[in-house]
Amino acid sequence: MDEKQIIGTIKKVMPAVASIVITKHLEDLEKEIPPELYPFLPGGQNGPQLKIPPELVDKNGMVKIGGGSGFIVEEDGLVMTNKHVISDPKAEYTVILDDGRKFPAKILSRDPINDVAILKIEALDLPIVPLGESHELNLGQSVIAIGNALGLFKNTVSLGIISGLSRSISAQADPNAPPQEMRGLIQTDAAINPGNSGGPLVDLHGKTVGINAAIVFGAQNIGFAIPINAAQRDLNDLKKYGRIRRPLLGVRYMTIDDNLKARMNLPVSYGALVLSESPKDHGVLPKGPAAKAGIHEKDIILECNHQKIDRDHLIQDILENLAVGDKIEVLVLRGLKQFKVNVALSERR
């Protein structure tokens, strides 16, 4: 491995990597205190009060509650990061550039499926990290992860290889958040730490191939990144439509395997069983594309766009390669009868 090339790549990419600081008003934080914690907080005439270290509170009464990473993809101030980094709607976000300049960030879009978000800062002629091609990655290929490690160590660099492709994990942004299924991820042994989230994973030519996203706690040298192709699609949508557009089929489902077949006495061991997750939900979205095509709750979708549905090929994966307005053929099993319907995908809201 050419050490000079690695150093040169880092020097080229580093100016376009940013830190993202998350702040909230002290009053908002106090309102969020769970009642069960009241006995453990100091009291006063106005009830329990938070004691925040002075160094975490700025002159406007804003409290730093976390941090993440991002990287500039357009010279006029478009910044990519993870959706979970900017998930709190009541928080304010500040982008700090490598040269120390600080800018308030406006959230332009959050991808409803992939852990990707795009921010805007008011600045011009910024350095950028060019986007690469994640479909061309190979196992063993060298990559560099850059980010704001632990929220403390600005622009930390780690070197590793691509350890796996198309990985699937169930991840949580925090212990109180619901788990999210993340698929198609890049696995790397380049060190990724809390705070690295949203930073770029680049190849040795300095092109972004992924967005650092997750780690496995209790394990060493196992990190995951969102393939940059998913983020590139978000960026293209934002430029063309002013928002991220994702196709909607309009069903809730459980993917069938041997265990589910036996447990629910189903006629097949593959496919997607259309079923609501709770009494308040609908297995088939009323007036959605699937409903208009005649798909009912308790139907089994065997194939979608000529692709057999199983644990390795979910409906979600197939939709990721389609666009709003596409018409697809769906093979359905109802009872013991198979039939095909044509579905026009609408936009997920």
C-alpha positions as CSV (number, residue, x, y, z in Angstrom):
1,M,0.0,0.0,0.0
2,D,1.4,3.4,-1.0
3,E,1.7,5.5,2.1
4,K,2.2,8.7,0.1
5,Q,-1.1,8.1,-1.7
6,I,-2.9,7.6,1.6
7,I,-1.5,10.8,3.1
8,G,-2.3,12.7,-0.1
9,T,-5.9,11.4,-0.1
10,I,-6.4,12.4,3.5
11,K,-5.1,15.9,2.8
12,K,-7.4,16.2,-0.2
13,V,-10.6,15.0,1.6
14,M,-10.1,16.6,5.1
15,P,-11.0,20.2,4.3
16,A,-14.5,19.0,3.1
17,V,-15.3,17.0,6.3
18,A,-17.3,18.9,8.9
19,S,-18.4,18.5,12.5
20,I,-22.1,18.8,13.3
21,V,-23.0,20.2,16.8
22,I,-26.4,19.5,18.2
23,T,-27.9,22.0,20.7
24,K,-31.2,22.6,22.5
25,H,-32.6,25.4,24.7
26,L,-32.1,24.7,28.4
27,E,-35.8,25.2,29.0
28,D,-36.7,22.5,26.4
29,L,-34.3,20.1,28.1
30,E,-35.9,20.7,31.5
31,K,-39.4,20.0,30.0
32,E,-38.1,16.6,28.8
33,I,-37.1,15.4,32.2
34,P,-39.1,12.2,32.9
35,P,-41.2,12.5,36.2
36,E,-39.5,9.4,37.6
37,L,-36.2,11.3,37.7
38,Y,-37.5,14.2,39.7
39,P,-36.5,12.8,43.1
40,F,-32.9,12.7,41.9
41,L,-32.7,16.3,40.8
42,P,-32.1,19.4,42.9
43,G,-35.3,21.2,43.8
44,G,-36.3,24.8,43.8
45,Q,-39.3,27.1,43.8
46,N,-39.9,26.1,40.2
47,G,-39.4,22.4,40.7
48,P,-36.5,20.2,39.7
49,Q,-33.7,21.9,37.7
50,L,-31.0,20.6,35.5
51,K,-27.4,21.5,36.6
52,I,-25.6,21.8,33.3
53,P,-21.8,22.4,33.3
54,P,-21.1,26.0,32.2
55,E,-18.8,25.0,29.4
56,L,-21.8,23.2,27.6
57,V,-24.0,26.3,27.7
58,D,-23.5,29.2,25.3
59,K,-24.4,32.9,25.8
60,N,-27.8,32.3,24.2
61,G,-28.7,29.6,26.7
62,M,-28.2,26.7,24.2
63,V,-26.9,23.4,25.6
64,K,-24.7,21.1,23.6
65,I,-26.3,17.7,23.7
66,G,-24.4,15.8,21.0
67,G,-22.4,15.8,17.8
68,G,-21.8,14.0,14.6
69,S,-20.1,14.3,11.3
70,G,-20.9,15.3,7.8
71,F,-19.2,16.2,4.5
72,I,-19.6,18.8,1.8
73,V,-20.9,17.5,-1.6
74,E,-21.7,20.8,-3.3
75,E,-19.6,24.0,-3.4
76,D,-22.6,26.1,-2.5
77,G,-23.1,24.4,0.9
78,L,-24.9,21.1,0.6
79,V,-23.8,18.8,3.4
80,M,-24.5,15.0,3.7
81,T,-24.8,13.2,7.0
82,N,-26.9,10.5,8.7
83,K,-30.6,10.9,9.3
84,H,-30.1,9.8,12.9
85,V,-27.6,12.6,13.6
86,I,-30.2,15.3,12.9
87,S,-33.3,13.3,14.1
88,D,-34.5,15.7,16.9
89,P,-37.0,18.2,15.4
90,K,-36.6,20.5,18.5
91,A,-32.8,20.7,18.3
92,E,-30.7,23.2,16.4
93,Y,-27.7,22.1,14.3
94,T,-24.5,23.9,13.6
95,V,-21.9,22.8,11.0
96,I,-18.3,23.6,11.9
97,L,-15.9,23.4,8.9
98,D,-12.3,22.2,9.0
99,D,-11.1,25.8,9.0
100,G,-13.2,26.6,12.1
101,R,-16.0,28.6,10.5
102,K,-19.5,27.9,12.0
103,F,-22.8,28.0,10.1
104,P,-26.3,27.3,11.2
105,A,-27.7,24.4,9.2
106,K,-31.1,24.0,7.5
107,I,-32.4,20.5,7.1
108,L,-33.4,20.0,3.4
109,S,-34.3,16.3,3.5
110,R,-34.4,13.1,5.5
111,D,-34.5,9.8,3.6
112,P,-37.5,7.9,5.0
113,I,-35.8,4.5,4.4
114,N,-32.0,5.0,4.3
115,D,-30.1,6.7,7.1
116,V,-29.3,9.7,5.0
117,A,-29.9,13.4,5.4
118,I,-28.9,16.5,3.5
119,L,-28.3,19.9,5.1
120,K,-27.7,23.4,3.7
121,I,-25.3,26.1,5.0
122,E,-25.0,29.5,3.5
123,A,-21.5,29.5,2.1
124,L,-19.9,29.5,-1.3
125,D,-16.7,28.1,-3.0
126,L,-16.4,25.3,-0.4
127,P,-14.2,22.3,-0.8
128,I,-16.1,19.1,-1.6
129,V,-15.7,15.3,-1.4
130,P,-16.6,13.9,-4.8
131,L,-19.0,11.0,-4.8
132,G,-17.8,7.7,-6.1
133,E,-19.5,4.5,-7.1
134,S,-20.4,2.0,-4.3
135,H,-21.5,-0.7,-6.8
136,E,-17.9,-1.1,-7.9
137,L,-16.5,-2.0,-4.5
138,N,-14.5,-5.2,-4.0
139,L,-13.8,-7.2,-0.8
140,G,-10.4,-6.3,0.5
141,Q,-10.4,-2.9,-1.1
142,S,-8.7,-0.2,1.1
143,V,-10.9,2.6,2.5
144,I,-10.5,5.5,4.8
145,A,-13.1,6.6,7.4
146,I,-13.0,10.3,8.6
147,G,-15.2,11.8,11.2
148,N,-15.7,13.6,14.5
149,A,-14.8,10.6,16.8
150,L,-16.8,10.5,20.1
151,G,-17.8,14.1,19.4
152,L,-14.4,15.1,20.8
153,F,-11.7,14.3,18.3
154,K,-12.2,16.4,15.2
155,N,-11.5,14.8,11.8
156,T,-10.2,11.5,13.1
157,V,-8.8,9.2,10.4
158,S,-8.8,5.4,10.3
159,L,-7.7,3.1,7.6
160,G,-9.1,-0.3,6.8
161,I,-10.6,-2.6,4.1
162,I,-14.0,-3.6,2.8
163,S,-14.9,-6.6,4.9
164,G,-18.3,-7.3,3.5
165,L,-21.0,-6.1,1.1
166,S,-24.8,-6.0,1.2
167,R,-24.9,-6.6,4.9
168,S,-28.2,-6.3,6.9
169,I,-28.5,-5.2,10.5
170,S,-31.1,-4.0,12.9
171,A,-30.0,-0.7,14.4
172,Q,-31.1,1.8,17.0
173,A,-30.1,5.5,17.0
174,D,-30.5,5.4,20.8
175,P,-31.8,3.0,23.5
176,N,-35.3,4.6,23.3
177,A,-35.6,4.6,19.6
178,P,-37.4,1.8,17.7
179,P,-35.1,-0.6,15.8
180,Q,-34.6,0.1,12.1
181,E,-33.8,-2.6,9.6
182,M,-30.8,-1.4,7.5
183,R,-29.9,-3.3,4.4
184,G,-27.3,-3.3,1.7
185,L,-24.6,-1.9,4.0
186,I,-20.9,-1.8,3.5
187,Q,-19.0,-3.6,6.3
188,T,-15.5,-2.3,7.1
189,D,-12.8,-2.8,9.7
190,A,-11.8,0.9,9.5
191,A,-12.5,2.2,13.0
192,I,-15.9,3.9,13.3
193,N,-16.9,5.4,16.7
194,P,-19.9,7.3,18.0
195,G,-19.6,10.7,16.5
196,N,-18.1,9.3,13.3
197,S,-21.7,8.9,12.1
198,G,-22.3,10.9,8.9
199,G,-18.7,11.2,8.0
200,P,-17.4,9.9,4.6
201,L,-15.9,6.5,3.9
202,V,-13.6,7.2,0.9
203,D,-11.5,5.1,-1.4
204,L,-7.8,5.8,-2.0
205,H,-8.7,8.2,-4.8
206,G,-10.5,10.4,-2.4
207,K,-14.0,9.6,-3.6
208,T,-16.8,8.9,-1.2
209,V,-18.1,5.3,-1.4
210,G,-20.2,5.3,1.8
211,I,-21.5,7.3,4.8
212,N,-20.3,6.0,8.2
213,A,-23.4,4.9,10.0
214,A,-23.2,2.2,12.7
215,I,-21.0,0.0,14.8
216,V,-21.6,-3.2,16.7
217,F,-21.2,-2.6,20.4
218,G,-19.1,-5.3,22.1
219,A,-17.3,-6.2,18.9
220,Q,-14.1,-4.9,17.4
221,N,-13.3,-3.9,13.9
222,I,-16.9,-4.2,12.7
223,G,-18.4,-1.0,11.3
224,F,-21.1,-0.2,8.7
225,A,-21.6,2.5,6.1
226,I,-24.5,3.5,3.8
227,P,-23.6,2.9,0.2
228,I,-23.1,6.3,-1.5
229,N,-25.3,5.3,-4.4
230,A,-28.4,5.5,-2.1
231,A,-27.3,9.0,-1.0
232,Q,-26.6,10.0,-4.7
233,R,-30.2,9.1,-5.5
234,D,-31.4,11.4,-2.6
235,L,-29.2,14.2,-3.9
236,N,-30.6,13.8,-7.5
237,D,-34.2,13.8,-6.2
238,L,-33.5,16.9,-4.1
239,K,-32.1,18.8,-7.1
240,K,-34.9,17.7,-9.4
241,Y,-38.0,17.8,-7.1
242,G,-36.9,19.7,-4.1
243,R,-37.5,16.6,-1.9
244,I,-36.6,12.9,-1.7
245,R,-39.1,10.8,-3.6
246,R,-39.5,7.1,-2.7
247,P,-41.9,4.7,-4.4
248,L,-44.8,3.2,-2.3
249,L,-46.5,-0.1,-2.8
250,G,-48.8,0.4,0.1
251,V,-48.6,-2.8,2.1
252,R,-47.4,-3.9,5.5
253,Y,-46.1,-7.4,5.5
254,M,-44.2,-10.2,7.2
255,T,-41.5,-12.0,5.1
256,I,-42.3,-15.8,5.2
257,D,-39.7,-18.4,6.0
258,D,-39.9,-22.0,7.3
259,N,-40.6,-20.9,10.9
260,L,-43.4,-18.5,10.0
261,K,-44.9,-21.1,7.6
262,A,-45.1,-23.6,10.4
263,R,-46.3,-21.2,13.1
264,M,-49.1,-19.7,11.0
265,N,-49.9,-22.9,8.9
266,L,-49.2,-21.1,5.6
267,P,-49.2,-22.9,2.2
268,V,-45.7,-21.6,1.2
269,S,-42.3,-21.0,2.8
270,Y,-41.5,-17.8,0.9
271,G,-43.2,-14.5,0.0
272,A,-44.6,-11.6,1.9
273,L,-47.8,-12.1,4.1
274,V,-49.8,-8.9,3.9
275,L,-50.7,-8.2,7.5
276,S,-51.3,-5.2,9.8
277,E,-48.8,-4.8,12.7
278,S,-51.5,-3.5,15.1
279,P,-55.3,-3.0,15.3
280,K,-54.7,0.7,14.4
281,D,-52.8,-0.1,11.2
282,H,-53.9,-1.4,7.8
283,G,-52.2,-4.4,6.1
284,V,-53.2,-2.6,2.8
285,L,-53.0,1.2,2.8
286,P,-56.5,2.5,1.9
287,K,-56.5,4.1,-1.6
288,G,-52.8,3.1,-1.9
289,P,-51.4,1.4,-5.0
290,A,-51.8,-2.2,-3.7
291,A,-55.4,-1.5,-2.7
292,K,-56.2,0.0,-6.1
293,A,-54.8,-3.1,-7.8
294,G,-57.0,-5.4,-5.7
295,I,-54.5,-6.8,-3.1
296,H,-56.2,-7.7,0.2
297,E,-55.0,-8.3,3.8
298,K,-53.8,-11.9,4.3
299,D,-52.8,-12.2,0.6
300,I,-49.3,-13.5,0.1
301,I,-47.1,-11.6,-2.4
302,L,-44.9,-14.3,-4.1
303,E,-43.1,-12.1,-6.6
304,C,-42.7,-8.4,-7.1
305,N,-41.5,-7.1,-10.5
306,H,-40.6,-10.7,-11.5
307,Q,-38.4,-11.2,-8.4
308,K,-39.2,-14.0,-5.9
309,I,-39.7,-12.6,-2.3
310,D,-37.7,-14.2,0.5
311,R,-35.4,-13.3,3.3
312,D,-32.7,-12.3,0.9
313,H,-35.0,-10.3,-1.5
314,L,-37.4,-8.2,0.4
315,I,-40.1,-5.9,-1.2
316,Q,-38.2,-3.0,0.3
317,D,-35.0,-4.0,-1.6
318,I,-36.9,-4.3,-4.9
319,L,-38.6,-0.9,-4.5
320,E,-35.2,0.8,-3.9
321,N,-34.4,0.2,-7.5
322,L,-37.7,1.5,-8.8
323,A,-39.1,5.0,-9.2
324,V,-42.4,6.8,-8.4
325,G,-44.8,6.1,-11.3
326,D,-43.2,2.8,-12.3
327,K,-45.7,0.0,-13.1
328,I,-44.8,-3.4,-11.9
329,E,-46.3,-6.9,-12.0
330,V,-47.1,-8.6,-8.7
331,L,-47.8,-12.3,-8.3
332,V,-50.3,-12.9,-5.5
333,L,-51.5,-16.0,-3.6
334,R,-54.9,-15.8,-2.1
335,G,-55.9,-19.1,-0.5
336,L,-54.7,-21.6,-3.0
337,K,-55.2,-19.4,-6.1
338,Q,-52.4,-17.5,-7.7
339,F,-53.0,-14.4,-9.9
340,K,-51.1,-11.4,-11.2
341,V,-51.9,-7.8,-10.8
342,N,-50.3,-4.6,-12.2
343,V,-49.5,-1.9,-9.7
344,A,-48.6,1.7,-10.4
345,L,-46.2,2.9,-7.6
346,S,-47.1,6.2,-5.9
347,E,-44.9,8.5,-3.8
348,R,-44.3,7.6,-0.2
349,R,-45.2,10.5,2.0
